[in-house]
Amino acid sequence: MWNPESFSSWNQSNMTGARDWTEVYEVVWWIQLVMGVLSVLGSSSIIVCLISQRLSRTPELQPLFQLSVADLLLAACWLVGAALFCLRCGLLNSLCYNLHILEQIFFMASFCFTLTCVWNLYQEIREKFNSCLSGHSVQVSNRMSTGAKTAAILSWLGPVLFMLPVFVVGNMNVCQTNSSQPYKCLLMHTDALYRTSHGHQLSASCSLLHTYRMVVFLATFLLTLISIIVLVAKARHFHVRAMASNGIVGPEQRAALRVLDQRVVLYPLVFVLCWGSAVALAFLRVAEPSTGHGWAAAGLYVAQALTSASQGFLNCLVYGWTSVHLRQVGLTALTRDTQTPLLQSQQTRSYKSLRAFC
């Protein structure tokens, strides 16, 4: 467990008058530790569920599987950072610096896979609605398209390429010397909550790399957010048309579309909830890098620990809750009383088609 007395050497450097910021770091450490464990459990449960049901390679759920892998790796980095916070060793500088590079790779990959999940949900809603209009069943393929495979590769490769200069140039210029304070191992965008004239000043190259990391993070978030908003608006358009149609979309199809619509809205909400405070903190660091922002940064810092580290857990809740509702819709369609074998066979096919969305 973290002992504040072991950090007496840097405790004084984070105090201004009666303000002792080490208490904030300790609170963040506890939150990061708890939420990291919950995210590991949540993302692992999705991975195990999809693998056990042999659904991890299906085109509909492959992006969710990849998103869960990214969430798991990111949560593991949060836990490693929490463990490093308790240590005092000569390699702390390099470990914390490179750990944050790995974290940024994983959460940028999670941005890409969140966007891919929303795209797939939009495609499912559109195809489901069009199939109801045409009277033909949705053609489900068990193979990923070339475009989907390329998107998955780029979702991992893109963040690595963006962060490669930070890793190479940063280690060459020994930028990790500014990661000597224990709070540097916590989360991302971390720094002293206020600045002093005695604080270590970044070199020009290291300062440029730091700004580059913040700009890449903000640009990736904004591009992902704008794309998600467009897809959600289009998906909602099909959903509204389906709910307004009479006699074209059956009750089971309406219920399935309603749950899919909940997914296409909830995943972006989790995305914004998890990264909103981190975006605000990064914006403060870029807009006014010469100040520490005091309690404003402290509040965002704590909020970031509570939300960013919980992405895997919240995505697990969304997937689990909507999957239960979809299965309930399918079971209702299957167990409803029927008068003819033809109706019963039609409802069995309807149940099987609904299960494809789980």
Beta strands, then each sheet from edge to edge (+ up, - down):
strand 1: 15-16
strand 2: 19-20
sheet 1: 1+ 2-
end
